[in-house]
Amino acid sequence: MKYIKILLLLLITFSTGSFAYDQKKLMHAWTSVVMVRGYTDSGALAYGSGVIVGENEIITNCHVLRNTKQPWASQGDTSYSITEVRADRWQDLCLLTVFNMNRIPVPIGDSKNLVKGQELASIGHSHGAPVPLTTGGYVISTYESNGGRIIRSSAKFRMGASGSGLFDMEGNLVGINTFKTTGYGAYFAMPAEWIHRLKTLPAEKEFPINGKALWEEAEETKPFFLKIAIPKIKEDWKTLKGITDEWIKTEKNNTEAWYENGLVNEKLNHMDIAKISYEKAIKIDPKNTDALFKIAIIMHSEGRTSQVKNIKIKLKELHPAKADELDEIITCKKDC
């Protein structure tokens, strides 16, 4: 009952926003989040979060399990022993089997169905809070990887929420919150559909779980969407251009690669190249709202009013906040 009352208070904050949600399904999502804890060799308590995704199964990040030889899961005052784990260290996902939890699992969604601007809820034990904390946000970008799409969102999470859930407004688990990039405003979640393959891996019974994750690779071997983070923070446009030029050559059909290439060329005042890159991004993904936004501004400067109007209509459907931002820019007078 205590959990339900707290969740209702949290959901009231959602009702002040512009988006719709299913309260009952989000309540179930909230009650599916657990803590994953264990003592280190020094006696300190290590902790993270997890989500119930199957019968006596919890998904979490493998890096949560690096420093403890005997982890356990807990929810409220009840603890559950962990009997085995199925681990993909590079993807940083570990599927735990726990003893006698007997809870209804959360439905697993599909990251490939997400669109930019779509509302999300991050639910986890940030800072080791005894009950899950909920943060609203939206999809910023998604990046194709191994049959799923790694999600970058604005839904914040803190230490203790590694392994927590990223949910759509229907309560489907679409991502597992995993890492963030300092100074970049970037919160990344691994795609929930990767869980299905995890269930086919052999079980392990020895802890801790060690191994490097994809986001911990050396700078030169990181995925392109992570390589751009530091030069983007530093506004090192020359370096960023080199990275995005390589990105569009390596991944010719990646809409985000073309968008980022357009953005850096715009920063360098190479407007003709920027325009081509934005158009390529839209051709690959007509729902790339960032690229639509940018091309609309360029078209507005060229006096292409009817095309801008069409883009505004499309943005209103896909990402209303982006449409409002565009409207402010193109109707703005000299000193706005």
LINPE-V575634 format. One record per pair of residues at least 4 apart in sequence whose C-alpha atoms are under 7 Angstrom apart, sorted by the first residue. I is the first residue (numbers start at 0). J is the second residue. D is the distance in whole Angstrom. If there is no record, write none. Layout:
BEGIN
i=I j=J d=D
i=I j=J d=D
END
This chain:
BEGIN
i=0 j=4 d=6
i=1 j=5 d=6
i=2 j=6 d=6
i=3 j=7 d=6
i=4 j=8 d=6
i=5 j=9 d=6
i=6 j=10 d=6
i=6 j=26 d=7
i=7 j=11 d=6
i=9 j=133 d=7
i=10 j=14 d=7
i=20 j=168 d=5
i=20 j=169 d=6
i=21 j=25 d=6
i=21 j=168 d=6
i=21 j=169 d=5
i=22 j=26 d=6
i=23 j=27 d=6
i=24 j=28 d=6
i=24 j=169 d=6
i=24 j=170 d=5
i=25 j=29 d=6
i=25 j=168 d=7
i=25 j=169 d=7
i=25 j=170 d=5
i=26 j=30 d=6
i=27 j=31 d=6
i=28 j=105 d=6
i=28 j=170 d=5
i=29 j=122 d=6
i=31 j=50 d=6
i=31 j=51 d=5
i=31 j=104 d=7
i=31 j=105 d=6
i=32 j=49 d=6
i=32 j=50 d=5
i=32 j=51 d=7
i=32 j=123 d=6
i=32 j=131 d=7
i=32 j=163 d=7
i=33 j=48 d=6
i=33 j=49 d=5
i=33 j=50 d=6
i=33 j=72 d=7
i=33 j=73 d=6
i=33 j=74 d=5
i=34 j=46 d=7
i=34 j=47 d=6
i=34 j=48 d=4
i=34 j=49 d=6
i=34 j=72 d=6
i=34 j=73 d=5
i=34 j=74 d=6
i=34 j=124 d=7
i=35 j=46 d=6
i=35 j=47 d=5
i=35 j=48 d=5
i=35 j=49 d=6
i=35 j=70 d=7
i=35 j=71 d=6
i=35 j=72 d=4
i=35 j=73 d=6
i=36 j=44 d=7
i=36 j=45 d=6
i=36 j=46 d=4
i=36 j=47 d=6
i=36 j=70 d=5
i=36 j=71 d=5
i=36 j=72 d=6
i=37 j=44 d=6
i=37 j=45 d=5
i=37 j=46 d=7
i=37 j=67 d=5
i=37 j=69 d=6
i=37 j=70 d=4
i=37 j=71 d=6
i=38 j=42 d=6
i=38 j=43 d=6
i=38 j=44 d=5
i=38 j=45 d=6
i=38 j=67 d=6
i=39 j=43 d=5
i=39 j=44 d=6
i=39 j=45 d=7
i=39 j=66 d=5
i=39 j=67 d=5
i=46 j=63 d=7
i=46 j=127 d=7
i=46 j=159 d=6
i=47 j=63 d=6
i=47 j=159 d=4
i=47 j=160 d=5
i=47 j=161 d=5
i=47 j=162 d=6
i=48 j=59 d=6
i=48 j=123 d=6
i=48 j=124 d=6
i=48 j=159 d=6
i=48 j=160 d=5
i=48 j=161 d=6
i=48 j=162 d=5
i=48 j=163 d=5
i=49 j=57 d=6
i=49 j=58 d=5
i=49 j=59 d=5
i=49 j=162 d=5
i=49 j=163 d=5
i=50 j=57 d=5
i=50 j=58 d=5
i=50 j=59 d=7
i=50 j=163 d=6
i=50 j=164 d=6
i=51 j=56 d=6
i=51 j=57 d=4
i=51 j=58 d=7
i=51 j=104 d=5
i=51 j=105 d=6
i=52 j=56 d=6
i=52 j=57 d=6
i=52 j=58 d=7
i=52 j=104 d=5
i=52 j=105 d=5
i=53 j=57 d=7
i=53 j=104 d=5
i=54 j=101 d=7
i=54 j=104 d=7
i=55 j=96 d=6
i=55 j=97 d=5
i=55 j=98 d=7
i=55 j=99 d=7
i=55 j=100 d=5
i=55 j=101 d=6
i=56 j=94 d=7
i=56 j=95 d=6
i=56 j=96 d=5
i=56 j=97 d=6
i=57 j=94 d=6
i=57 j=95 d=5
i=57 j=96 d=7
i=58 j=92 d=7
i=58 j=93 d=6
i=58 j=94 d=5
i=58 j=95 d=6
i=58 j=162 d=7
i=59 j=92 d=6
i=59 j=93 d=5
i=59 j=94 d=6
i=59 j=162 d=4
i=59 j=163 d=7
i=60 j=91 d=5
i=60 j=92 d=5
i=60 j=93 d=6
i=60 j=161 d=6
i=60 j=162 d=5
i=60 j=177 d=7
i=61 j=65 d=7
i=61 j=86 d=7
i=61 j=88 d=6
i=61 j=91 d=5
i=61 j=92 d=5
i=61 j=93 d=5
i=61 j=208 d=6
i=62 j=91 d=7
i=63 j=161 d=7
i=64 j=207 d=6
i=64 j=208 d=5
i=65 j=207 d=5
i=65 j=208 d=5
i=65 j=209 d=5
i=66 j=207 d=6
i=67 j=206 d=7
i=67 j=207 d=5
i=68 j=206 d=5
i=68 j=207 d=5
i=69 j=206 d=7
i=70 j=81 d=7
i=71 j=78 d=7
i=71 j=79 d=6
i=71 j=80 d=5
i=71 j=81 d=5
i=72 j=78 d=6
i=72 j=79 d=5
i=72 j=80 d=6
i=72 j=81 d=7
i=73 j=77 d=6
i=73 j=78 d=4
i=73 j=79 d=6
i=74 j=78 d=7
i=79 j=97 d=6
i=79 j=98 d=6
i=79 j=100 d=7
i=80 j=97 d=6
i=80 j=98 d=6
i=81 j=95 d=7
i=81 j=96 d=6
i=81 j=97 d=4
i=81 j=98 d=6
i=82 j=96 d=6
i=82 j=97 d=6
i=82 j=98 d=7
i=82 j=204 d=7
i=83 j=95 d=6
i=83 j=96 d=5
i=83 j=202 d=6
i=83 j=203 d=6
i=83 j=204 d=5
i=84 j=93 d=6
i=84 j=94 d=5
i=84 j=95 d=4
i=84 j=96 d=6
i=84 j=202 d=5
i=84 j=203 d=5
i=84 j=204 d=6
i=85 j=93 d=6
i=85 j=94 d=5
i=85 j=95 d=7
i=85 j=197 d=6
i=85 j=198 d=7
i=85 j=200 d=6
i=85 j=201 d=6
i=85 j=202 d=5
i=85 j=203 d=6
i=86 j=92 d=6
i=86 j=93 d=4
i=86 j=94 d=6
i=86 j=197 d=7
i=87 j=91 d=6
i=87 j=92 d=5
i=87 j=93 d=6
i=88 j=92 d=6
i=88 j=210 d=5
i=88 j=211 d=6
i=88 j=212 d=6
i=89 j=211 d=6
i=89 j=212 d=4
i=89 j=213 d=5
i=90 j=212 d=6
i=90 j=213 d=6
i=91 j=212 d=5
i=94 j=197 d=7
i=105 j=171 d=7
i=105 j=172 d=7
i=106 j=171 d=5
i=106 j=172 d=6
i=107 j=171 d=6
i=107 j=172 d=5
i=107 j=173 d=6
i=107 j=191 d=6
i=107 j=192 d=7
i=108 j=171 d=5
i=108 j=172 d=5
i=108 j=173 d=5
i=108 j=191 d=7
i=108 j=192 d=7
i=109 j=173 d=6
i=109 j=191 d=7
i=109 j=192 d=6
i=110 j=147 d=6
i=110 j=148 d=6
i=110 j=173 d=5
i=110 j=190 d=6
i=110 j=191 d=7
i=111 j=147 d=6
i=111 j=148 d=6
i=113 j=117 d=7
i=114 j=138 d=7
i=114 j=286 d=7
i=115 j=138 d=5
i=115 j=139 d=6
i=115 j=140 d=6
i=115 j=287 d=7
i=115 j=288 d=6
i=116 j=137 d=5
i=116 j=138 d=5
i=116 j=139 d=6
i=116 j=317 d=7
i=116 j=318 d=5
i=117 j=137 d=5
i=117 j=138 d=5
i=118 j=136 d=6
i=118 j=137 d=4
i=118 j=138 d=7
i=118 j=167 d=7
i=118 j=168 d=7
i=119 j=135 d=6
i=119 j=136 d=5
i=119 j=137 d=5
i=119 j=154 d=7
i=119 j=165 d=7
i=119 j=166 d=6
i=119 j=167 d=5
i=119 j=168 d=6
i=120 j=133 d=7
i=120 j=134 d=6
i=120 j=135 d=5
i=120 j=136 d=6
i=120 j=154 d=6
i=120 j=165 d=6
i=120 j=166 d=5
i=120 j=167 d=6
i=121 j=133 d=6
i=121 j=134 d=5
i=121 j=135 d=6
i=121 j=154 d=6
i=121 j=155 d=7
i=121 j=164 d=6
i=121 j=165 d=5
i=121 j=166 d=6
i=122 j=131 d=6
i=122 j=132 d=6
i=122 j=133 d=5
i=122 j=134 d=7
i=122 j=163 d=6
i=122 j=164 d=5
i=122 j=165 d=6
i=123 j=131 d=5
i=123 j=132 d=5
i=123 j=133 d=7
i=123 j=160 d=5
i=123 j=163 d=5
i=123 j=164 d=6
i=124 j=128 d=5
i=124 j=129 d=7
i=124 j=130 d=7
i=124 j=131 d=5
i=124 j=132 d=6
i=124 j=159 d=6
i=124 j=160 d=5
i=125 j=132 d=7
i=125 j=156 d=6
i=125 j=157 d=5
i=125 j=158 d=6
i=125 j=159 d=5
i=125 j=160 d=5
i=126 j=157 d=6
i=126 j=158 d=5
i=126 j=159 d=5
i=127 j=159 d=5
i=134 j=154 d=6
i=134 j=155 d=6
i=135 j=154 d=5
i=136 j=152 d=7
i=136 j=153 d=5
i=136 j=154 d=4
i=137 j=152 d=6
i=137 j=153 d=6
i=137 j=154 d=6
i=138 j=151 d=6
i=138 j=152 d=5
i=138 j=153 d=7
i=139 j=151 d=6
i=139 j=152 d=5
i=139 j=153 d=7
i=140 j=150 d=6
i=140 j=151 d=5
i=140 j=152 d=7
i=141 j=148 d=5
i=141 j=149 d=5
i=141 j=150 d=5
i=141 j=151 d=6
i=142 j=148 d=5
i=142 j=149 d=5
i=142 j=150 d=7
i=143 j=147 d=6
i=143 j=148 d=4
i=143 j=149 d=6
i=144 j=148 d=6
i=144 j=149 d=7
i=147 j=190 d=6
i=147 j=192 d=7
i=147 j=193 d=7
i=148 j=190 d=6
i=149 j=187 d=7
i=149 j=188 d=6
i=149 j=189 d=5
i=149 j=190 d=5
i=150 j=187 d=5
i=150 j=188 d=5
i=150 j=189 d=6
i=150 j=190 d=7
i=151 j=185 d=6
i=151 j=186 d=5
i=151 j=187 d=5
i=151 j=188 d=7
i=152 j=185 d=7
i=152 j=186 d=5
i=152 j=187 d=6
i=153 j=185 d=7
i=153 j=186 d=6
i=154 j=186 d=7
i=155 j=186 d=6
i=156 j=160 d=6
i=161 j=176 d=6
i=161 j=177 d=5
i=162 j=175 d=6
i=162 j=176 d=5
i=162 j=177 d=6
i=163 j=175 d=6
i=163 j=176 d=5
i=164 j=172 d=6
i=164 j=174 d=6
i=164 j=175 d=5
i=164 j=176 d=6
i=165 j=172 d=6
i=165 j=173 d=6
i=165 j=174 d=5
i=165 j=175 d=6
i=165 j=176 d=6
i=166 j=170 d=6
i=166 j=171 d=5
i=166 j=172 d=5
i=166 j=173 d=5
i=166 j=174 d=7
i=167 j=171 d=6
i=167 j=172 d=7
i=167 j=173 d=7
i=172 j=191 d=6
i=173 j=190 d=6
i=173 j=191 d=5
i=174 j=188 d=5
i=174 j=189 d=5
i=174 j=190 d=5
i=174 j=191 d=5
i=175 j=188 d=5
i=175 j=189 d=5
i=175 j=190 d=7
i=175 j=191 d=6
i=176 j=187 d=6
i=176 j=188 d=4
i=176 j=189 d=7
i=177 j=187 d=6
i=177 j=188 d=5
i=177 j=189 d=7
i=178 j=186 d=6
i=178 j=187 d=5
i=179 j=185 d=6
i=179 j=186 d=4
i=179 j=187 d=6
i=180 j=184 d=7
i=180 j=185 d=5
i=180 j=186 d=7
i=182 j=232 d=7
i=183 j=228 d=7
i=183 j=232 d=6
i=193 j=197 d=7
i=194 j=198 d=7
i=211 j=215 d=6
i=212 j=216 d=7
i=213 j=221 d=7
i=214 j=221 d=7
i=216 j=220 d=6
i=216 j=221 d=5
i=217 j=221 d=6
i=218 j=226 d=6
i=221 j=225 d=6
i=221 j=226 d=6
i=222 j=226 d=6
i=223 j=227 d=6
i=223 j=246 d=6
i=227 j=231 d=6
i=227 j=239 d=6
i=227 j=242 d=7
i=228 j=232 d=6
i=229 j=233 d=6
i=230 j=234 d=6
i=230 j=235 d=5
i=230 j=236 d=7
i=230 j=238 d=6
i=230 j=239 d=6
i=231 j=235 d=6
i=231 j=239 d=7
i=235 j=239 d=6
i=236 j=240 d=6
i=236 j=263 d=6
i=237 j=241 d=7
i=238 j=242 d=6
i=239 j=243 d=6
i=239 j=263 d=7
i=240 j=244 d=6
i=240 j=260 d=7
i=240 j=263 d=6
i=241 j=245 d=6
i=242 j=246 d=6
i=243 j=247 d=6
i=243 j=256 d=6
i=243 j=259 d=7
i=243 j=260 d=5
i=244 j=248 d=6
i=244 j=260 d=7
i=245 j=249 d=6
i=246 j=250 d=6
i=246 j=256 d=6
i=247 j=251 d=5
i=247 j=256 d=6
i=247 j=257 d=6
i=252 j=283 d=6
i=253 j=257 d=7
i=254 j=258 d=6
i=254 j=280 d=4
i=254 j=283 d=6
i=254 j=284 d=6
i=255 j=259 d=6
i=255 j=280 d=7
i=256 j=260 d=6
i=257 j=261 d=6
i=257 j=276 d=5
i=257 j=277 d=6
i=257 j=279 d=6
i=257 j=280 d=5
i=258 j=262 d=6
i=258 j=276 d=6
i=258 j=277 d=5
i=258 j=280 d=6
i=258 j=290 d=6
i=259 j=263 d=6
i=260 j=264 d=6
i=260 j=276 d=6
i=261 j=265 d=6
i=261 j=272 d=7
i=261 j=273 d=4
i=261 j=274 d=7
i=261 j=276 d=5
i=261 j=277 d=5
i=262 j=266 d=6
i=262 j=273 d=7
i=263 j=267 d=6
i=264 j=268 d=6
i=264 j=269 d=5
i=264 j=270 d=7
i=264 j=272 d=6
i=264 j=273 d=5
i=265 j=269 d=6
i=265 j=270 d=5
i=265 j=273 d=5
i=269 j=273 d=6
i=270 j=274 d=6
i=271 j=275 d=6
i=272 j=276 d=6
i=273 j=277 d=6
i=274 j=278 d=6
i=274 j=294 d=7
i=275 j=279 d=6
i=276 j=280 d=6
i=277 j=281 d=6
i=277 j=290 d=5
i=277 j=294 d=6
i=278 j=282 d=6
i=279 j=283 d=6
i=280 j=284 d=6
i=280 j=290 d=7
i=281 j=285 d=5
i=281 j=287 d=6
i=281 j=290 d=6
i=281 j=291 d=7
i=287 j=291 d=6
i=288 j=292 d=6
i=288 j=314 d=7
i=289 j=293 d=6
i=290 j=294 d=6
i=291 j=295 d=6
i=291 j=310 d=7
i=292 j=296 d=7
i=292 j=325 d=7
i=293 j=297 d=7
i=294 j=298 d=6
i=295 j=299 d=6
i=295 j=307 d=5
i=295 j=310 d=7
i=296 j=300 d=6
i=297 j=301 d=6
i=298 j=302 d=6
i=298 j=303 d=5
i=298 j=307 d=6
i=299 j=303 d=6
i=299 j=304 d=6
i=299 j=307 d=6
i=299 j=329 d=7
i=303 j=307 d=6
i=304 j=308 d=6
i=305 j=309 d=6
i=306 j=310 d=6
i=307 j=311 d=6
i=308 j=312 d=6
i=309 j=313 d=6
i=310 j=314 d=6
i=311 j=315 d=6
i=311 j=322 d=6
i=312 j=316 d=7
i=313 j=317 d=6
i=314 j=318 d=5
i=314 j=319 d=6
i=314 j=321 d=7
i=314 j=322 d=5
i=315 j=319 d=4
i=315 j=322 d=5
i=318 j=322 d=6
i=319 j=323 d=6
i=320 j=324 d=6
i=321 j=325 d=6
i=322 j=326 d=6
i=323 j=327 d=6
i=324 j=328 d=6
i=325 j=329 d=6
i=326 j=330 d=6
i=327 j=331 d=6
i=331 j=335 d=6
END
